[in-house]
Amino acid sequence: MSKFEELPPGLREMADEKKLTKALQHHLGPSLSARAQQVDFCHVDQLRCKPGGGCRLLFTATIGKKGNEAAGTQMFFGRLIRQNVSDAVTKALSRANLTRPRFGPPVFFIAEWSLLVWAYPNDPELPGLSVLNDGERILSQAKSTPEKFGLNSPPLSASGETTKYVPGMRCGMIYQMAASPKQTNGANPMHSIYGKAYRAGEGAQAFAIMKQVWESEACQRGDFAIPRPYSFDAKYDILWQEALPGKPLADTAAQREDLPALSHEIGRRLAAFHGIQLALPVEKDLNFQVEEIKTAITSLSKVFPRVAARCDGVGRRLLETAEKLEKGSMTPVHVSFKFSHIFDTAPGIVFIDFDGARLGDPGYDAGRFIAHLYKMKADWQIDPQIAENSAASFCQGYNRAAAVPLSRNRIDWFTASHLVCSQIYKSIKRRDTSLVNKLLKLTEQFCPA
């Protein structure tokens, strides 16, 4: 079964990598031919479509010289235009200050799919993306204001590498900056910093949250750790912070074997974070999650009619159980507490990406973590017994350190709700049916009839 089986025919054709390669060659052909180049292959990196909403396509093209000589790769971000097509295309093509990519034009339109395509590092939603990718410009800024990059003196060089790009949302890059040998007693250490480009107006809030968390007594005491925030460029919505010398949780086989021990530390440190005082909006409480369940179940039933009855049954049991749960305490919650936002470093576990932190029910974070564990178990990314042991170890570490321990009923409910609202719901945007039945089975175990 193709993971794009649930897509409407037009979108399924757009996601066909052979057809995408042919279409890209047609639109880039004139600019590539002058250099005896051609599009060899296109790989779809992301395809996310919301029912009745937008559709975004991220793909990477391999460009080769005629005669099989490799030339390089180019990333593209495509957005489906459903309304006012002519105005949207005209506005995109007339934009000023676009960055010339390595291959082809900065932006073009594939009419047969109504797909507006931007060549990286151009993105209409991220005003600072081109700046973040301009190494010479970043070096110049670091030389004039080194303290904004966590440096004590101007660097000699700067080179950046993209780590994660979510079209229309955010992009992260790690920059390596070299200090002068005179400043380091003859050595030439590299200083690593992380830059993140946001949508206009969103980076300031993320930086303000990080500063609050960093300056809290518990963080300064070492009860939990986050990257140090350095500065925020309000003009381009770029946040600069410490780059971590570790890897995301469960990124290696050794880490996956170590998950039960690591999970105990994660639970303990999460409890410490939940115990601090932050000035944040109240949002991620039990009532919020109930509304999320209703939305997710409705959408899942429409997109995957073959499992609609099971989805409705799971949703009904979750809503019935929610009415019986005791009122929970309100604490700061990370909100996106998943493996990619938990780093395993030499000094210990570090939490990253507090962009969406809010006040809410502490079960929100705990359930998100365990739901991610069980998704990896369902996908055979980790051994089932390791998943079970890790969940138990996490709960034990959390409840031993928490001022207000979480009941098993509360953890199970939030775990089941996140399996529905996050892990299963992601299959809508990606139109990936492969895990839906497995994840539904797991959810049913957490909310039995």
C-alpha positions in Angstrom: 0.0 0.0 0.0 1.4 3.4 -1.0 1.6 5.9 1.9 -0.1 8.4 -0.5 -3.1 6.1 -1.2 -5.4 8.4 0.8 -4.5 11.5 -1.3 -6.9 12.9 -3.9 -5.6 12.0 -7.4 -4.2 15.5 -8.1 -2.1 15.6 -5.0 -1.0 12.0 -5.4 0.3 12.9 -8.9 2.2 15.9 -7.4 3.8 13.6 -4.8 4.9 11.1 -7.5 8.7 11.6 -7.5 9.1 10.6 -11.2 6.4 13.1 -12.3 7.9 15.7 -9.9 11.3 15.2 -11.5 9.9 15.6 -15.0 7.9 18.8 -14.0 11.0 20.3 -12.3 13.2 19.6 -15.4 10.6 21.4 -17.5 10.6 24.5 -15.4 14.3 24.6 -14.7 15.4 23.3 -18.1 16.3 26.7 -19.7 18.5 27.8 -16.8 20.1 24.4 -16.4 20.8 23.8 -20.1 23.1 26.8 -20.2 25.4 24.9 -17.9 24.8 21.5 -19.4 22.9 20.4 -16.3 19.7 18.4 -15.7 17.4 17.3 -12.9 18.3 13.7 -12.2 15.9 12.9 -9.4 13.5 14.5 -6.9 12.9 13.1 -3.4 9.8 14.1 -1.4 11.0 15.0 2.1 7.6 16.2 3.5 4.0 16.3 2.3 1.6 17.8 4.7 -2.0 18.5 3.9 -4.8 19.5 6.2 -8.4 18.7 5.3 -9.9 21.8 3.7 -6.7 23.7 4.4 -3.3 24.2 3.0 -0.9 21.7 1.4 2.9 22.0 1.6 5.5 20.0 -0.2 9.2 19.9 0.7 11.4 18.1 -1.8 15.1 17.9 -2.7 16.3 17.8 -6.3 19.6 16.1 -7.3 21.1 18.1 -10.2 23.7 16.4 -12.4 25.9 17.3 -15.3 25.0 15.7 -18.6 27.4 12.8 -18.7 26.6 11.6 -15.2 28.9 14.1 -13.4 27.2 15.1 -10.1 26.6 18.9 -9.7 24.7 19.1 -6.4 21.3 19.3 -4.7 18.7 22.0 -4.2 15.8 22.1 -1.7 12.4 23.4 -2.8 9.3 24.3 -0.9 6.0 24.1 -2.8 2.6 25.5 -1.6 -0.7 24.6 -3.2 -2.6 27.7 -4.2 -6.4 27.1 -4.0 -7.8 30.7 -4.3 -6.8 33.9 -6.0 -4.2 32.0 -8.0 -3.3 34.8 -10.4 -2.8 37.3 -7.6 -0.7 34.9 -5.5 1.6 34.1 -8.3 2.0 37.7 -9.4 2.8 38.7 -5.9 5.4 35.9 -5.5 7.2 36.6 -8.7 7.4 40.3 -8.1 8.9 40.1 -4.6 12.0 42.0 -4.0 15.2 40.9 -2.2 15.0 37.3 -3.2 18.1 35.2 -2.9 19.4 33.6 -6.1 19.7 29.8 -5.3 22.4 27.6 -6.6 20.1 26.2 -9.3 17.2 27.8 -11.1 15.1 30.8 -10.2 14.1 31.8 -6.7 10.4 31.2 -7.3 8.3 29.7 -10.1 4.8 28.3 -10.6 3.8 24.7 -11.8 0.4 25.5 -13.3 -0.8 22.0 -13.8 -0.7 21.4 -10.1 -1.3 25.0 -9.0 1.9 24.7 -7.0 3.9 27.8 -6.2 7.5 26.7 -5.6 10.2 28.5 -3.7 13.9 27.6 -4.0 15.7 27.4 -0.6 16.7 29.7 1.1 13.7 31.7 -0.1 10.5 31.3 2.0 7.8 34.0 2.0 6.9 33.3 5.7 10.5 33.4 7.1 11.9 37.0 6.7 15.3 36.0 8.2 15.9 32.7 6.3 18.2 34.2 3.6 20.1 36.3 6.3 20.6 33.2 8.4 22.0 31.4 5.4 24.4 34.2 4.5 27.7 33.2 6.2 29.5 36.4 5.4 26.7 38.5 6.8 26.6 36.5 10.0 30.4 36.7 10.4 30.2 40.5 10.0 27.5 40.7 12.7 29.5 38.5 15.0 32.6 40.7 14.5 30.8 43.9 15.4 28.7 42.5 18.3 30.4 39.2 19.5 28.5 39.2 22.8 25.2 38.6 20.9 26.6 35.3 19.7 28.0 34.2 23.1 31.5 35.3 22.2 34.0 37.3 24.3 35.8 38.6 21.2 35.3 38.8 17.4 35.6 35.5 15.5 37.9 34.9 12.5 35.5 32.8 10.5 32.0 31.5 10.4 30.4 28.5 8.6 26.8 27.3 8.9 24.9 24.1 8.3 21.1 23.7 8.2 19.9 21.3 10.8 16.1 21.4 10.4 13.8 23.3 8.0 10.0 23.3 8.4 8.7 25.3 5.4 6.7 28.4 6.3 7.4 27.8 10.0 11.0 27.8 11.1 14.6 26.9 10.2 17.6 26.1 12.4 21.3 26.3 11.6 24.4 25.6 13.5 27.3 28.0 13.0 30.9 27.2 13.8 32.9 30.3 14.6 36.7 30.2 15.0 38.4 32.4 17.6 41.8 34.0 17.1 44.9 31.9 18.2 46.1 35.0 20.1 42.9 34.9 22.2 43.2 31.2 23.0 46.9 30.8 23.8 47.8 29.4 20.4 44.8 27.0 20.2 42.1 27.5 17.6 38.8 26.2 19.2 35.5 26.4 17.3 32.6 28.0 19.1 29.2 26.5 18.1 26.1 28.5 18.2 22.6 27.8 17.0 20.5 30.2 15.0 16.7 29.8 14.4 14.6 31.8 12.0 11.0 32.3 12.8 7.9 33.7 11.2 7.4 37.4 11.6 6.5 38.3 15.2 7.0 34.8 16.6 10.6 34.7 17.6 10.4 37.5 20.3 8.0 35.4 22.4 10.2 32.3 22.1 13.2 34.3 23.2 11.3 35.8 26.2 10.2 32.3 27.3 13.8 30.9 27.1 15.2 33.8 29.1 12.6 33.2 31.9 13.4 29.5 32.0 17.2 30.1 31.9 17.1 32.6 34.7 14.9 30.4 37.0 16.5 29.3 40.2 16.0 25.6 39.4 17.8 26.0 36.0 20.7 27.9 37.5 20.9 25.4 40.2 21.2 22.6 37.7 18.0 20.8 38.5 17.3 20.8 34.8 19.2 22.3 31.8 18.4 24.2 28.6 20.7 25.8 26.0 21.7 29.3 27.0 19.8 32.0 25.0 22.2 34.7 23.7 20.2 37.3 21.8 17.3 38.0 19.4 17.4 39.9 16.1 14.0 41.5 16.0 14.5 42.9 12.5 14.8 39.4 11.0 13.2 37.2 13.7 16.3 35.2 14.4 17.1 33.8 17.8 20.7 32.9 18.8 21.5 30.4 21.5 24.1 27.9 22.7 24.5 24.9 20.4 24.5 21.6 22.2 27.4 19.1 21.7 25.0 16.1 22.0 22.4 14.2 20.1 18.6 14.0 20.3 17.3 11.2 22.5 17.3 7.7 21.0 19.3 8.9 18.0 21.8 6.0 18.3 21.4 2.3 19.0 23.4 2.8 22.3 21.0 5.5 23.4 18.0 3.3 22.7 19.5 0.5 24.8 20.0 3.2 27.6 16.5 4.6 27.4 15.2 3.1 30.7 18.0 4.8 32.7 17.8 8.0 30.6 14.0 8.1 31.1 14.4 8.3 34.9 16.6 11.4 34.6 14.2 12.9 32.0 11.3 12.4 34.4 13.2 13.9 37.3 14.3 17.0 35.3 10.8 17.5 33.8 9.4 17.6 37.3 11.9 20.3 38.2 10.9 22.3 35.2 7.2 21.9 36.1 8.1 23.3 39.6 9.3 26.8 38.4 7.2 29.9 38.2 6.8 31.4 34.7 4.6 34.3 33.4 2.9 32.4 30.6 -0.6 32.2 29.0 -2.9 29.5 30.5 -3.8 27.0 27.7 -2.8 23.4 27.8 -5.1 22.1 30.5 -7.6 19.2 30.5 -10.3 21.2 28.8 -7.9 22.2 26.0 -7.0 18.6 25.4 -10.7 17.5 25.3 -11.3 20.0 22.5 -8.2 18.7 20.6 -9.6 15.2 20.9 -12.9 16.2 19.4 -11.2 17.9 16.4 -8.8 15.0 15.8 -11.4 12.3 15.9 -13.7 14.3 13.4 -10.8 14.8 11.0 -9.5 11.2 11.3 -12.9 9.7 10.6 -13.2 11.9 7.4 -9.8 11.1 6.0 -9.6 7.4 7.0 -13.3 6.2 6.7 -12.2 2.6 7.0 -11.3 3.1 10.7 -13.9 5.7 11.5 -15.9 3.4 13.8 -12.7 2.6 15.8 -11.8 6.3 16.0 -15.2 7.3 17.2 -15.1 4.6 19.9 -11.7 5.7 21.1 -12.8 9.3 21.2 -16.0 8.5 23.1 -14.1 6.6 25.8 -11.5 9.4 26.2 -14.2 12.0 26.6 -16.1 9.8 29.2 -12.9 9.3 31.2 -12.0 13.0 31.1 -15.2 13.7 33.1 -14.0 11.5 35.9 -10.4 12.8 36.2 -9.6 14.9 39.2 -8.8 18.6 38.7 -5.1 18.9 38.0 -2.5 21.5 39.1 -1.3 24.2 36.7 2.4 24.3 36.0 4.6 25.5 33.1 4.5 22.8 30.4 6.9 22.4 27.5 4.1 21.4 25.1 6.3 19.7 22.5 8.0 17.3 24.9 9.2 14.7 22.4 12.5 12.9 21.7 13.8 15.4 19.2 13.5 18.1 21.9 15.4 16.1 24.5 19.2 16.1 24.1 21.6 13.5 25.6 24.9 15.4 26.3 28.0 14.7 28.4 26.8 16.7 31.4 23.3 15.1 31.2 19.9 15.5 29.7 19.0 18.9 28.2 15.6 20.2 27.0 15.3 22.4 23.9 12.6 24.3 22.0 10.4 26.0 24.5 8.7 28.0 21.7 5.2 27.0 22.6 5.6 26.7 26.4 2.4 27.5 28.3 0.8 27.0 31.7 -1.2 23.8 31.7 -1.7 20.3 33.2 1.7 18.6 33.9 0.1 15.4 32.5 0.3 17.1 29.1 4.1 16.8 28.9 4.2 13.4 30.6 1.6 11.9 28.2 3.4 13.4 25.2 6.7 11.7 26.2 5.1 8.3 26.8 3.0 8.5 23.6 6.2 9.1 21.6 7.8 6.0 23.3 4.8 3.9 22.2 4.8 5.3 18.7 8.4 4.1 18.4 7.5 0.8 19.8 4.6 0.4 17.3 7.0 1.4 14.5 9.7 -1.1 15.8 12.2 1.7 16.3 12.8 0.4 19.8 12.3 -2.9 21.5 8.8 -3.3 23.0 10.3 -4.2 26.4 12.6 -1.2 26.4 9.6 1.0 25.7 7.7 -0.5 28.7 10.7 -0.2 31.0 11.4 3.4 29.9 7.8 4.5 30.5 7.8 3.0 34.0 11.2 4.5 34.8 10.1 7.9 33.5 7.0 7.9 35.7 9.1 6.8 38.7 11.7 9.5 38.2 9.0 12.2 37.7 6.9 11.3 40.8 9.8 11.0 43.1 10.9 14.6 42.3 7.5 16.3 41.7 5.9 18.5 44.3 2.5 17.0 43.2 2.9 13.4 41.7 0.8 12.4 38.8 -1.7 9.5 39.1 -1.5 6.6 36.8 -5.0 7.3 35.5 -4.0 10.9 34.6 -0.8 9.8 32.8 -2.6 7.1 30.9 -5.4 9.5 29.8 -2.9 12.1 28.5 -0.9 9.3 26.8 -4.0 8.1 25.0 -5.0 11.6 24.1 -1.6 12.4 22.6 -1.6 9.1 20.6 -4.8 10.4 19.0 -4.1 14.1 18.8 -0.4 13.9 17.9 0.8 10.6 16.7 -2.3 9.4 14.8 -3.3 12.9 13.7 0.0 13.4 12.0 -1.0 10.8 9.5 -3.6 13.2 8.2 -1.1 15.8 7.1 1.3 13.1 5.8 -1.5 10.9 4.4 0.5 7.9 5.8 -1.8 5.0 6.6 0.9 2.5 7.7 0.8 3.1 11.5 -2.9 4.1 12.0 -4.2 0.7 13.0 -1.2 -0.1 15.2 -1.5 3.2 17.0 -5.3 2.8 17.4 -4.7 -0.5 19.1 -2.2 1.1 21.5 -4.7 3.9 22.3 -7.4 1.4 23.0 -5.1 -0.3 25.6 -4.7 3.1 27.5 -8.5 3.8 27.4 -10.2 0.4 27.6 -14.0 0.1 27.2 
